[in-house]
Each structure stands twice: as structure tokens, then as C-alpha cells.
Amino acid sequence: MERIRRRCGYENGIDVGAEGSRGGISLARKAGITVQLNNFSKNHIDVLVKEDNVNQE
């Protein structure tokens, strides 16, 4: 999954590998976004996403 994510132009992300020869999931992100990984499995990736340069009220 990492190779595919990088080929699409995303240096940052979270990859969950496949079981066997197919499948797997990836969450790709742009620079400037903070991602806190909460939990993951072969079927989901649970994260909290924050943009770094956003004014919070």
C-alpha cells in the first residue's frame, strides 16, 4: 500500500497491509494536516484529523 500511496504523490499516510495477495487500505494525507491514529483493523482506519493552520474559535 505504501508504494501505491507514494506513486499517487502522497508522502504521508497510514497503511494497513493486505492479508494475502490482494486488498489492504490506506489513508493518504497532504502536508500540513495532523492525523492522530485511534484504532485500525483490516477493514477500517479510525483517526482524528486536524488542519495545522486553521484558527480555532
PDB file with one MODEL, atoms N, CA, C and O in Angstrom:
MODEL        1
ATOM      1  N   MET A   1       0.810  -1.197   0.000  1.00  0.00           N
ATOM      2  CA  MET A   1       0.000   0.000   0.000  1.00  0.00           C
ATOM      3  C   MET A   1       0.856   1.265   0.000  1.00  0.00           C
ATOM      4  O   MET A   1       0.505   2.256  -0.641  1.00  0.00           O
ATOM      5  N   GLU A   2       1.967   1.230   0.712  1.00  0.00           N
ATOM      6  CA  GLU A   2       2.821   2.428   0.766  1.00  0.00           C
ATOM      7  C   GLU A   2       3.320   2.808  -0.624  1.00  0.00           C
ATOM      8  O   GLU A   2       3.341   3.986  -0.979  1.00  0.00           O
ATOM      9  N   ARG A   3       3.717   1.822  -1.401  1.00  0.00           N
ATOM     10  CA  ARG A   3       4.228   2.092  -2.748  1.00  0.00           C
ATOM     11  C   ARG A   3       3.160   2.763  -3.614  1.00  0.00           C
ATOM     12  O   ARG A   3       3.458   3.708  -4.345  1.00  0.00           O
ATOM     13  N   ILE A   4       1.936   2.284  -3.535  1.00  0.00           N
ATOM     14  CA  ILE A   4       0.843   2.871  -4.316  1.00  0.00           C
ATOM     15  C   ILE A   4       0.555   4.288  -3.846  1.00  0.00           C
ATOM     16  O   ILE A   4       0.365   5.187  -4.665  1.00  0.00           O
ATOM     17  N   ARG A   5       0.520   4.496  -2.525  1.00  0.00           N
ATOM     18  CA  ARG A   5       0.266   5.830  -1.971  1.00  0.00           C
ATOM     19  C   ARG A   5       1.323   6.812  -2.443  1.00  0.00           C
ATOM     20  O   ARG A   5       0.995   7.925  -2.854  1.00  0.00           O
ATOM     21  N   ARG A   6       2.584   6.416  -2.389  1.00  0.00           N
ATOM     22  CA  ARG A   6       3.672   7.304  -2.827  1.00  0.00           C
ATOM     23  C   ARG A   6       3.606   7.567  -4.329  1.00  0.00           C
ATOM     24  O   ARG A   6       3.898   8.677  -4.774  1.00  0.00           O
ATOM     25  N   ARG A   7       3.230   6.573  -5.105  1.00  0.00           N
ATOM     26  CA  ARG A   7       3.106   6.750  -6.549  1.00  0.00           C
ATOM     27  C   ARG A   7       2.010   7.764  -6.883  1.00  0.00           C
ATOM     28  O   ARG A   7       2.084   8.436  -7.912  1.00  0.00           O
ATOM     29  N   CYS A   8       1.009   7.878  -6.034  1.00  0.00           N
ATOM     30  CA  CYS A   8      -0.071   8.862  -6.219  1.00  0.00           C
ATOM     31  C   CYS A   8       0.311  10.249  -5.722  1.00  0.00           C
ATOM     32  O   CYS A   8      -0.480  11.185  -5.834  1.00  0.00           O
ATOM     33  N   GLY A   9       1.526  10.395  -5.169  1.00  0.00           N
ATOM     34  CA  GLY A   9       2.010  11.708  -4.774  1.00  0.00           C
ATOM     35  C   GLY A   9       1.849  12.052  -3.306  1.00  0.00           C
ATOM     36  O   GLY A   9       2.043  13.206  -2.925  1.00  0.00           O
ATOM     37  N   TYR A  10       1.502  11.088  -2.476  1.00  0.00           N
ATOM     38  CA  TYR A  10       1.328  11.333  -1.044  1.00  0.00           C
ATOM     39  C   TYR A  10       2.488  10.718  -0.271  1.00  0.00           C
ATOM     40  O   TYR A  10       2.664   9.500  -0.267  1.00  0.00           O
ATOM     41  N   GLU A  11       3.277  11.564   0.383  1.00  0.00           N
ATOM     42  CA  GLU A  11       4.394  11.080   1.188  1.00  0.00           C
ATOM     43  C   GLU A  11       3.931  10.595   2.554  1.00  0.00           C
ATOM     44  O   GLU A  11       4.560   9.718   3.146  1.00  0.00           O
ATOM     45  N   ASN A  12       2.835  11.160   3.061  1.00  0.00           N
ATOM     46  CA  ASN A  12       2.365  10.856   4.408  1.00  0.00           C
ATOM     47  C   ASN A  12       1.092  10.032   4.356  1.00  0.00           C
ATOM     48  O   ASN A  12       0.242  10.229   3.488  1.00  0.00           O
ATOM     49  N   GLY A  13       0.972   9.104   5.302  1.00  0.00           N
ATOM     50  CA  GLY A  13      -0.252   8.327   5.368  1.00  0.00           C
ATOM     51  C   GLY A  13      -0.140   7.167   6.328  1.00  0.00           C
ATOM     52  O   GLY A  13       0.904   6.936   6.939  1.00  0.00           O
ATOM     53  N   ILE A  14      -1.225   6.449   6.445  1.00  0.00           N
ATOM     54  CA  ILE A  14      -1.307   5.259   7.282  1.00  0.00           C
ATOM     55  C   ILE A  14      -1.737   4.118   6.376  1.00  0.00           C
ATOM     56  O   ILE A  14      -2.745   4.214   5.677  1.00  0.00           O
ATOM     57  N   ASP A  15      -0.968   3.038   6.391  1.00  0.00           N
ATOM     58  CA  ASP A  15      -1.251   1.894   5.535  1.00  0.00           C
ATOM     59  C   ASP A  15      -1.523   0.662   6.384  1.00  0.00           C
ATOM     60  O   ASP A  15      -0.802   0.389   7.344  1.00  0.00           O
ATOM     61  N   VAL A  16      -2.568  -0.081   6.027  1.00  0.00           N
ATOM     62  CA  VAL A  16      -2.865  -1.360   6.659  1.00  0.00           C
ATOM     63  C   VAL A  16      -2.698  -2.406   5.577  1.00  0.00           C
ATOM     64  O   VAL A  16      -3.442  -2.423   4.596  1.00  0.00           O
ATOM     65  N   GLY A  17      -1.724  -3.273   5.756  1.00  0.00           N
ATOM     66  CA  GLY A  17      -1.381  -4.251   4.738  1.00  0.00           C
ATOM     67  C   GLY A  17      -2.467  -5.283   4.496  1.00  0.00           C
ATOM     68  O   GLY A  17      -3.368  -5.477   5.312  1.00  0.00           O
ATOM     69  N   ALA A  18      -2.355  -5.930   3.364  1.00  0.00           N
ATOM     70  CA  ALA A  18      -3.315  -6.949   2.962  1.00  0.00           C
ATOM     71  C   ALA A  18      -3.012  -8.270   3.648  1.00  0.00           C
ATOM     72  O   ALA A  18      -1.877  -8.539   4.041  1.00  0.00           O
ATOM     73  N   GLU A  19      -4.035  -9.077   3.784  1.00  0.00           N
ATOM     74  CA  GLU A  19      -3.858 -10.459   4.193  1.00  0.00           C
ATOM     75  C   GLU A  19      -3.964 -11.282   2.923  1.00  0.00           C
ATOM     76  O   GLU A  19      -5.057 -11.451   2.381  1.00  0.00           O
ATOM     77  N   GLY A  20      -2.855 -11.787   2.449  1.00  0.00           N
ATOM     78  CA  GLY A  20      -2.842 -12.475   1.168  1.00  0.00           C
ATOM     79  C   GLY A  20      -2.316 -11.550   0.090  1.00  0.00           C
ATOM     80  O   GLY A  20      -1.578 -10.606   0.377  1.00  0.00           O
ATOM     81  N   SER A  21      -2.694 -11.819  -1.147  1.00  0.00           N
ATOM     82  CA  SER A  21      -2.128 -11.067  -2.263  1.00  0.00           C
ATOM     83  C   SER A  21      -2.956  -9.857  -2.687  1.00  0.00           C
ATOM     84  O   SER A  21      -2.506  -9.084  -3.532  1.00  0.00           O
ATOM     85  N   ARG A  22      -4.139  -9.671  -2.134  1.00  0.00           N
ATOM     86  CA  ARG A  22      -4.988  -8.550  -2.538  1.00  0.00           C
ATOM     87  C   ARG A  22      -5.549  -7.836  -1.324  1.00  0.00           C
ATOM     88  O   ARG A  22      -5.596  -8.375  -0.218  1.00  0.00           O
ATOM     89  N   GLY A  23      -5.973  -6.602  -1.570  1.00  0.00           N
ATOM     90  CA  GLY A  23      -6.626  -5.845  -0.512  1.00  0.00           C
ATOM     91  C   GLY A  23      -5.679  -4.910   0.196  1.00  0.00           C
ATOM     92  O   GLY A  23      -4.632  -4.546  -0.341  1.00  0.00           O
ATOM     93  N   GLY A  24      -6.044  -4.522   1.397  1.00  0.00           N
ATOM     94  CA  GLY A  24      -5.311  -3.525   2.149  1.00  0.00           C
ATOM     95  C   GLY A  24      -5.998  -2.181   1.995  1.00  0.00           C
ATOM     96  O   GLY A  24      -6.705  -1.937   1.018  1.00  0.00           O
ATOM     97  N   ILE A  25      -5.781  -1.315   2.975  1.00  0.00           N
ATOM     98  CA  ILE A  25      -6.355   0.026   2.912  1.00  0.00           C
ATOM     99  C   ILE A  25      -5.292   1.045   3.280  1.00  0.00           C
ATOM    100  O   ILE A  25      -4.308   0.727   3.948  1.00  0.00           O
ATOM    101  N   SER A  26      -5.504   2.260   2.838  1.00  0.00           N
ATOM    102  CA  SER A  26      -4.542   3.324   3.080  1.00  0.00           C
ATOM    103  C   SER A  26      -5.291   4.636   3.287  1.00  0.00           C
ATOM    104  O   SER A  26      -6.297   4.900   2.628  1.00  0.00           O
ATOM    105  N   LEU A  27      -4.793   5.447   4.203  1.00  0.00           N
ATOM    106  CA  LEU A  27      -5.302   6.798   4.400  1.00  0.00           C
ATOM    107  C   LEU A  27      -4.144   7.727   4.059  1.00  0.00           C
ATOM    108  O   LEU A  27      -3.182   7.826   4.820  1.00  0.00           O
ATOM    109  N   ALA A  28      -4.232   8.402   2.929  1.00  0.00           N
ATOM    110  CA  ALA A  28      -3.180   9.315   2.488  1.00  0.00           C
ATOM    111  C   ALA A  28      -3.531  10.727   2.924  1.00  0.00           C
ATOM    112  O   ALA A  28      -4.706  11.083   3.017  1.00  0.00           O
ATOM    113  N   ARG A  29      -2.496  11.538   3.196  1.00  0.00           N
ATOM    114  CA  ARG A  29      -2.762  12.909   3.623  1.00  0.00           C
ATOM    115  C   ARG A  29      -1.708  13.849   3.077  1.00  0.00           C
ATOM    116  O   ARG A  29      -0.570  13.458   2.818  1.00  0.00           O
ATOM    117  N   LYS A  30      -2.113  15.099   2.909  1.00  0.00           N
ATOM    118  CA  LYS A  30      -1.208  16.151   2.467  1.00  0.00           C
ATOM    119  C   LYS A  30      -0.409  16.670   3.650  1.00  0.00           C
ATOM    120  O   LYS A  30      -0.792  16.469   4.803  1.00  0.00           O
ATOM    121  N   ALA A  31       0.700  17.335   3.364  1.00  0.00           N
ATOM    122  CA  ALA A  31       1.467  18.005   4.412  1.00  0.00           C
ATOM    123  C   ALA A  31       0.604  19.113   4.997  1.00  0.00           C
ATOM    124  O   ALA A  31      -0.232  19.684   4.298  1.00  0.00           O
ATOM    125  N   GLY A  32       0.801  19.419   6.275  1.00  0.00           N
ATOM    126  CA  GLY A  32       0.027  20.467   6.916  1.00  0.00           C
ATOM    127  C   GLY A  32      -1.227  19.966   7.600  1.00  0.00           C
ATOM    128  O   GLY A  32      -2.015  20.759   8.115  1.00  0.00           O
ATOM    129  N   ILE A  33      -1.418  18.661   7.611  1.00  0.00           N
ATOM    130  CA  ILE A  33      -2.567  18.061   8.284  1.00  0.00           C
ATOM    131  C   ILE A  33      -2.036  17.071   9.309  1.00  0.00           C
ATOM    132  O   ILE A  33      -1.220  16.208   8.987  1.00  0.00           O
ATOM    133  N   THR A  34      -2.504  17.203  10.548  1.00  0.00           N
ATOM    134  CA  THR A  34      -2.096  16.309  11.620  1.00  0.00           C
ATOM    135  C   THR A  34      -3.145  15.218  11.771  1.00  0.00           C
ATOM    136  O   THR A  34      -4.342  15.498  11.832  1.00  0.00           O
ATOM    137  N   VAL A  35      -2.688  13.974  11.830  1.00  0.00           N
ATOM    138  CA  VAL A  35      -3.592  12.838  11.967  1.00  0.00           C
ATOM    139  C   VAL A  35      -3.205  12.060  13.213  1.00  0.00           C
ATOM    140  O   VAL A  35      -2.059  11.636  13.363  1.00  0.00           O
ATOM    141  N   GLN A  36      -4.169  11.876  14.106  1.00  0.00           N
ATOM    142  CA  GLN A  36      -3.961  11.070  15.308  1.00  0.00           C
ATOM    143  C   GLN A  36      -4.652   9.729  15.091  1.00  0.00           C
ATOM    144  O   GLN A  36      -5.874   9.673  14.954  1.00  0.00           O
ATOM    145  N   LEU A  37      -3.876   8.658  15.060  1.00  0.00           N
ATOM    146  CA  LEU A  37      -4.429   7.321  14.856  1.00  0.00           C
ATOM    147  C   LEU A  37      -5.062   6.831  16.151  1.00  0.00           C
ATOM    148  O   LEU A  37      -4.394   6.756  17.182  1.00  0.00           O
ATOM    149  N   ASN A  38      -6.349   6.497  16.102  1.00  0.00           N
ATOM    150  CA  ASN A  38      -7.055   5.978  17.268  1.00  0.00           C
ATOM    151  C   ASN A  38      -7.091   4.458  17.269  1.00  0.00           C
ATOM    152  O   ASN A  38      -6.840   3.828  18.297  1.00  0.00           O
ATOM    153  N   ASN A  39      -7.406   3.863  16.111  1.00  0.00           N
ATOM    154  CA  ASN A  39      -7.567   2.422  16.022  1.00  0.00           C
ATOM    155  C   ASN A  39      -7.552   2.026  14.552  1.00  0.00           C
ATOM    156  O   ASN A  39      -7.825   2.850  13.679  1.00  0.00           O
ATOM    157  N   PHE A  40      -7.233   0.765  14.278  1.00  0.00           N
ATOM    158  CA  PHE A  40      -7.308   0.280  12.907  1.00  0.00           C
ATOM    159  C   PHE A  40      -7.468  -1.234  12.895  1.00  0.00           C
ATOM    160  O   PHE A  40      -7.138  -1.918  13.864  1.00  0.00           O
ATOM    161  N   SER A  41      -7.975  -1.735  11.796  1.00  0.00           N
ATOM    162  CA  SER A  41      -8.052  -3.168  11.535  1.00  0.00           C
ATOM    163  C   SER A  41      -7.921  -3.343  10.026  1.00  0.00           C
ATOM    164  O   SER A  41      -7.652  -2.379   9.310  1.00  0.00           O
ATOM    165  N   LYS A  42      -8.108  -4.555   9.545  1.00  0.00           N
ATOM    166  CA  LYS A  42      -8.031  -4.775   8.098  1.00  0.00           C
ATOM    167  C   LYS A  42      -9.202  -4.131   7.362  1.00  0.00           C
ATOM    168  O   LYS A  42      -9.179  -4.023   6.136  1.00  0.00           O
ATOM    169  N   ASN A  43     -10.242  -3.695   8.112  1.00  0.00           N
ATOM    170  CA  ASN A  43     -11.437  -3.120   7.496  1.00  0.00           C
ATOM    171  C   ASN A  43     -11.640  -1.635   7.742  1.00  0.00           C
ATOM    172  O   ASN A  43     -12.497  -1.030   7.097  1.00  0.00           O
ATOM    173  N   HIS A  44     -10.882  -1.020   8.655  1.00  0.00           N
ATOM    174  CA  HIS A  44     -11.107   0.396   8.940  1.00  0.00           C
ATOM    175  C   HIS A  44      -9.850   1.059   9.491  1.00  0.00           C
ATOM    176  O   HIS A  44      -8.955   0.395  10.015  1.00  0.00           O
ATOM    177  N   ILE A  45      -9.803   2.382   9.363  1.00  0.00           N
ATOM    178  CA  ILE A  45      -8.780   3.218   9.987  1.00  0.00           C
ATOM    179  C   ILE A  45      -9.531   4.347  10.682  1.00  0.00           C
ATOM    180  O   ILE A  45     -10.219   5.129  10.025  1.00  0.00           O
ATOM    181  N   ASP A  46      -9.405   4.440  12.012  1.00  0.00           N
ATOM    182  CA  ASP A  46     -10.099   5.454  12.807  1.00  0.00           C
ATOM    183  C   ASP A  46      -9.086   6.511  13.226  1.00  0.00           C
ATOM    184  O   ASP A  46      -8.141   6.213  13.956  1.00  0.00           O
ATOM    185  N   VAL A  47      -9.284   7.758  12.762  1.00  0.00           N
ATOM    186  CA  VAL A  47      -8.341   8.838  13.052  1.00  0.00           C
ATOM    187  C   VAL A  47      -9.071  10.108  13.461  1.00  0.00           C
ATOM    188  O   VAL A  47     -10.264  10.268  13.205  1.00  0.00           O
ATOM    189  N   LEU A  48      -8.334  11.003  14.097  1.00  0.00           N
ATOM    190  CA  LEU A  48      -8.773  12.366  14.359  1.00  0.00           C
ATOM    191  C   LEU A  48      -7.908  13.257  13.482  1.00  0.00           C
ATOM    192  O   LEU A  48      -6.681  13.193  13.560  1.00  0.00           O
ATOM    193  N   VAL A  49      -8.529  14.090  12.645  1.00  0.00           N
ATOM    194  CA  VAL A  49      -7.808  14.917  11.677  1.00  0.00           C
ATOM    195  C   VAL A  49      -7.877  16.374  12.104  1.00  0.00           C
ATOM    196  O   VAL A  49      -8.949  16.883  12.431  1.00  0.00           O
ATOM    197  N   LYS A  50      -6.712  17.051  12.100  1.00  0.00           N
ATOM    198  CA  LYS A  50      -6.644  18.482  12.410  1.00  0.00           C
ATOM    199  C   LYS A  50      -5.801  19.165  11.348  1.00  0.00           C
ATOM    200  O   LYS A  50      -4.716  18.694  11.008  1.00  0.00           O
ATOM    201  N   GLU A  51      -6.306  20.279  10.824  1.00  0.00           N
ATOM    202  CA  GLU A  51      -5.514  21.094   9.913  1.00  0.00           C
ATOM    203  C   GLU A  51      -4.648  22.008  10.755  1.00  0.00           C
ATOM    204  O   GLU A  51      -5.142  22.629  11.696  1.00  0.00           O
ATOM    205  N   ASP A  52      -3.365  22.103  10.436  1.00  0.00           N
ATOM    206  CA  ASP A  52      -2.408  22.835  11.260  1.00  0.00           C
ATOM    207  C   ASP A  52      -2.627  24.342  11.274  1.00  0.00           C
ATOM    208  O   ASP A  52      -2.499  24.954  12.334  1.00  0.00           O
ATOM    209  N   ASN A  53      -2.945  24.956  10.167  1.00  0.00           N
ATOM    210  CA  ASN A  53      -3.017  26.417  10.078  1.00  0.00           C
ATOM    211  C   ASN A  53      -4.449  26.932  10.041  1.00  0.00           C
ATOM    212  O   ASN A  53      -4.779  27.779   9.211  1.00  0.00           O
ATOM    213  N   VAL A  54      -5.289  26.438  10.918  1.00  0.00           N
ATOM    214  CA  VAL A  54      -6.684  26.866  10.981  1.00  0.00           C
ATOM    215  C   VAL A  54      -6.918  27.527  12.329  1.00  0.00           C
ATOM    216  O   VAL A  54      -6.584  26.960  13.369  1.00  0.00           O
ATOM    217  N   ASN A  55      -7.494  28.735  12.313  1.00  0.00           N
ATOM    218  CA  ASN A  55      -7.824  29.429  13.562  1.00  0.00           C
ATOM    219  C   ASN A  55      -9.030  28.765  14.200  1.00  0.00           C
ATOM    220  O   ASN A  55     -10.077  28.617  13.569  1.00  0.00           O
ATOM    221  N   GLN A  56      -8.877  28.369  15.451  1.00  0.00           N
ATOM    222  CA  GLN A  56      -9.983  27.751  16.168  1.00  0.00           C
ATOM    223  C   GLN A  56     -10.636  28.776  17.073  1.00  0.00           C
ATOM    224  O   GLN A  56      -9.947  29.554  17.733  1.00  0.00           O
ATOM    225  N   GLU A  57     -11.954  28.782  17.108  1.00  0.00           N
ATOM    226  CA  GLU A  57     -12.702  29.749  17.913  1.00  0.00           C
ATOM    227  C   GLU A  57     -13.103  29.142  19.229  1.00  0.00           C
ATOM    228  O   GLU A  57     -13.743  29.804  20.046  1.00  0.00           O
TER     229      GLU A  57
ENDMDL
END
